[in-house]
Amino acid sequence: MMRRSRITTDVDFDRDGNQQGFLKLPHSIHRSAYGWIAIPIIVIRNGPGPTVLLTAGNHGDEYEGQLALIKLCREVTQEAVRGRLIILPAANYPAVIGGLRTSPIDDLNLNRSFPGDPDGRPTAAIAHYIESELLSIADFAIDLHSGGSSLMYLPSSLTAVVQDDQRATRQLDMLRAFAAPVGYIAFPGGEDRTMLAAANRAGVPAIGTELGGSGTASVQSVAIAERGVRRVLNHVGSLPGVDVSEELPPTRIMEVRGSDYYVYSPDYGMWEPLVDLGDDVHAGQSAAAVYCPRTPWREPVLAHFTESGTVICRRVPGLVERGDCLFHLATDRSS
Ligand code: ZN
């Protein structure tokens, strides 16, 4: 039996209308004995129809999705909606305000905190609320991410592997509707502490994104985010008025089949990338050379790809520690 969340809210999920308010997460600290953390929430409901949960700011330093949802809640009218949209543009609010991947309050990563804990630290309490209170009333979910400060992606949407064939098909349809250049299926048996894993436990068809990164947003990546969210909302019946007549290149459906699709730095130092985003590489090919800035004449240590595929993600900062992720690949989906 799941324990009840301590988070309360001033929005009424069952009322028609366009409500803006806050989730109130009790946070008793030296500065504020009876205070709470105010996480913005928007609920737009208009009669019968699906409930879609839209989240961004799960990681605070990923801006494309946050911008897309801030703009969405300002632009979408109640009349345009069928059913209900639940929008959290700053899901891990302390991380968003800090401009950080993880919460500066507890150093926790929301997307490694599901199913969470109602009595735990703030990030765990947020995860618990999303899984127990929001996913439990959702029919569909979209969780918007990008590479954040340390990674850069080819603009991608993604889904988790799910055992239910019907839900897997729905998720693929959502990937295609989002119309990012790449849509990939994350590797099976991966993380079970993510929002997509939580959606899977709740039986909710869900997609995520990796829209760009580098701790900023671009014209292109925000446009893909905004267009993708509206197209998926149209696809599931929430926003029937969205014009989806624009002819877009089809999404390249890919897979990340396992942990060997990732390349990690074998040493500390300064890394030279030997390939770029979008390059096709083969197993055994050199991926990066890691030099020692303290002893410049020392031989660099090479990192290699252990699989063949397309580079869809790379590290951004120029300095590395041993174990930092430098690249990851995806391959075209085998049907
Ligand atoms: Zn993220």
Residues whose N, C-alpha, C, O or C-beta is under 5 A from the ligand:
A	BS01	ZN	H59 E62 H145 S146
